[in-house]
Amino acid sequence: MTTTTTTTTSAPTWKRIRTAVFTLVMLASSAGVALAQQFEKVENLPRQEIPAGRFVAIAYGIIWLAILTYVVLVASGVKRVNQEIADLKRKVDRSGSKL
């Protein structure tokens, strides 16, 4: 029995190479156009004044309010857990004295 082996060129490899070359050519040509542009200084534009101090104060206020809310929620959870632990200790002490 004879087996024939055929050598095939992998088409996906050539497609990848062609795509990569095409992409590099396109990138190189677009970079040349970008470098050819000249920028002109724009003068006498109306200035926009944004009250940044007020926005920063509001942002800090919101952050501090969120932190304070988180701390209060965690503290109330810890208080509830401590009360449950104390209740369980009392129950264990009562059931331990009955034995």
Short mmCIF file of the C-alpha atoms (twelve columns), coordinates in Angstrom:
data_MODEL
# 
_entry.id   MODEL 
# 
loop_
_atom_site.group_PDB 
_atom_site.id 
_atom_site.type_symbol 
_atom_site.label_atom_id 
_atom_site.label_alt_id 
_atom_site.label_comp_id 
_atom_site.label_asym_id 
_atom_site.label_seq_id 
_atom_site.Cartn_x 
_atom_site.Cartn_y 
_atom_site.Cartn_z 
_atom_site.pdbx_PDB_model_num 
ATOM 1  C CA . MET A 1  0.000   0.000  0.000  1 
ATOM 2  C CA . THR A 2  1.370   3.352  -0.927 1 
ATOM 3  C CA . THR A 3  0.585   6.599  0.748  1 
ATOM 4  C CA . THR A 4  0.870   9.847  -1.020 1 
ATOM 5  C CA . THR A 5  1.715   12.944 0.842  1 
ATOM 6  C CA . THR A 6  0.934   16.294 -0.569 1 
ATOM 7  C CA . THR A 7  2.478   19.492 0.545  1 
ATOM 8  C CA . THR A 8  0.005   22.276 0.831  1 
ATOM 9  C CA . THR A 9  0.787   25.843 1.465  1 
ATOM 10 C CA . SER A 10 -1.172  27.095 4.365  1 
ATOM 11 C CA . ALA A 11 -3.553  29.670 3.010  1 
ATOM 12 C CA . PRO A 12 -4.327  31.214 6.420  1 
ATOM 13 C CA . THR A 13 -0.628  32.018 6.887  1 
ATOM 14 C CA . TRP A 14 -0.466  33.909 3.583  1 
ATOM 15 C CA . LYS A 15 -3.702  35.708 4.406  1 
ATOM 16 C CA . ARG A 16 -2.294  36.773 7.746  1 
ATOM 17 C CA . ILE A 17 0.923   38.005 6.164  1 
ATOM 18 C CA . ARG A 18 -0.987  39.889 3.448  1 
ATOM 19 C CA . THR A 19 -3.303  41.433 6.063  1 
ATOM 20 C CA . ALA A 20 -0.341  42.461 8.244  1 
ATOM 21 C CA . VAL A 21 1.482   44.051 5.300  1 
ATOM 22 C CA . PHE A 22 -1.660  45.871 4.185  1 
ATOM 23 C CA . THR A 23 -2.237  47.134 7.747  1 
ATOM 24 C CA . LEU A 24 1.346   48.390 8.031  1 
ATOM 25 C CA . VAL A 25 1.097   50.196 4.689  1 
ATOM 26 C CA . MET A 26 -2.155  51.871 5.718  1 
ATOM 27 C CA . LEU A 27 -0.732  52.933 9.086  1 
ATOM 28 C CA . ALA A 28 2.420   54.314 7.483  1 
ATOM 29 C CA . SER A 29 0.471   56.309 4.926  1 
ATOM 30 C CA . SER A 30 -1.901  57.760 7.531  1 
ATOM 31 C CA . ALA A 31 1.043   58.794 9.728  1 
ATOM 32 C CA . GLY A 32 2.520   60.753 6.834  1 
ATOM 33 C CA . VAL A 33 -0.709  62.689 6.400  1 
ATOM 34 C CA . ALA A 34 -0.837  63.472 10.109 1 
ATOM 35 C CA . LEU A 35 2.727   64.763 10.116 1 
ATOM 36 C CA . ALA A 36 2.047   67.016 7.119  1 
ATOM 37 C CA . GLN A 37 -0.611  69.000 8.979  1 
ATOM 38 C CA . GLN A 38 0.321   72.336 10.487 1 
ATOM 39 C CA . PHE A 39 -1.282  73.810 13.552 1 
ATOM 40 C CA . GLU A 40 -2.196  77.444 13.874 1 
ATOM 41 C CA . LYS A 41 -2.466  79.272 17.162 1 
ATOM 42 C CA . VAL A 42 -6.016  80.359 17.901 1 
ATOM 43 C CA . GLU A 43 -6.236  83.711 19.612 1 
ATOM 44 C CA . ASN A 44 -8.957  85.867 21.150 1 
ATOM 45 C CA . LEU A 45 -11.244 83.037 22.143 1 
ATOM 46 C CA . PRO A 46 -13.805 83.738 24.858 1 
ATOM 47 C CA . ARG A 47 -12.688 82.136 28.105 1 
ATOM 48 C CA . GLN A 48 -15.033 79.857 29.938 1 
ATOM 49 C CA . GLU A 49 -14.913 80.097 33.690 1 
ATOM 50 C CA . ILE A 50 -15.966 76.911 35.421 1 
ATOM 51 C CA . PRO A 51 -16.497 77.089 39.190 1 
ATOM 52 C CA . ALA A 52 -14.171 74.180 39.879 1 
ATOM 53 C CA . GLY A 53 -13.917 74.909 43.606 1 
ATOM 54 C CA . ARG A 54 -17.635 74.412 44.075 1 
ATOM 55 C CA . PHE A 55 -17.622 71.126 42.121 1 
ATOM 56 C CA . VAL A 56 -14.649 69.812 44.087 1 
ATOM 57 C CA . ALA A 57 -16.347 70.695 47.382 1 
ATOM 58 C CA . ILE A 58 -19.528 68.928 46.282 1 
ATOM 59 C CA . ALA A 59 -17.544 65.859 45.210 1 
ATOM 60 C CA . TYR A 60 -15.705 65.710 48.533 1 
ATOM 61 C CA . GLY A 61 -19.012 66.132 50.374 1 
ATOM 62 C CA . ILE A 62 -20.552 63.215 48.504 1 
ATOM 63 C CA . ILE A 63 -17.513 61.028 49.164 1 
ATOM 64 C CA . TRP A 64 -17.491 61.868 52.886 1 
ATOM 65 C CA . LEU A 65 -21.233 61.214 53.085 1 
ATOM 66 C CA . ALA A 66 -20.743 57.816 51.467 1 
ATOM 67 C CA . ILE A 67 -17.894 56.952 53.862 1 
ATOM 68 C CA . LEU A 68 -19.933 58.074 56.877 1 
ATOM 69 C CA . THR A 69 -22.915 56.000 55.723 1 
ATOM 70 C CA . TYR A 70 -20.682 52.960 55.289 1 
ATOM 71 C CA . VAL A 71 -19.159 53.375 58.754 1 
ATOM 72 C CA . VAL A 72 -22.609 53.736 60.357 1 
ATOM 73 C CA . LEU A 73 -23.890 50.617 58.568 1 
ATOM 74 C CA . VAL A 74 -20.841 48.580 59.585 1 
ATOM 75 C CA . ALA A 75 -21.063 49.817 63.198 1 
ATOM 76 C CA . SER A 76 -24.742 48.880 63.424 1 
ATOM 77 C CA . GLY A 77 -23.948 45.441 62.003 1 
ATOM 78 C CA . VAL A 78 -21.166 44.937 64.552 1 
ATOM 79 C CA . LYS A 79 -23.509 46.043 67.346 1 
ATOM 80 C CA . ARG A 80 -26.169 43.565 66.194 1 
ATOM 81 C CA . VAL A 81 -23.631 40.726 65.997 1 
ATOM 82 C CA . ASN A 82 -22.317 41.549 69.490 1 
ATOM 83 C CA . GLN A 83 -25.892 41.460 70.851 1 
ATOM 84 C CA . GLU A 84 -26.483 38.080 69.216 1 
ATOM 85 C CA . ILE A 85 -23.225 36.748 70.688 1 
ATOM 86 C CA . ALA A 86 -24.269 37.977 74.147 1 
ATOM 87 C CA . ASP A 87 -27.702 36.311 73.743 1 
ATOM 88 C CA . LEU A 88 -26.066 33.053 72.693 1 
ATOM 89 C CA . LYS A 89 -23.678 33.182 75.667 1 
ATOM 90 C CA . ARG A 90 -26.650 33.646 78.019 1 
ATOM 91 C CA . LYS A 91 -28.471 30.721 76.421 1 
ATOM 92 C CA . VAL A 92 -25.398 28.515 76.703 1 
ATOM 93 C CA . ASP A 93 -24.907 29.537 80.370 1 
ATOM 94 C CA . ARG A 94 -28.566 28.750 81.163 1 
ATOM 95 C CA . SER A 95 -28.508 25.411 79.385 1 
ATOM 96 C CA . GLY A 96 -25.123 24.595 80.989 1 
ATOM 97 C CA . SER A 97 -26.520 25.193 84.479 1 
ATOM 98 C CA . LYS A 98 -29.413 22.760 83.826 1 
ATOM 99 C CA . LEU A 99 -27.042 19.865 83.229 1 
# 
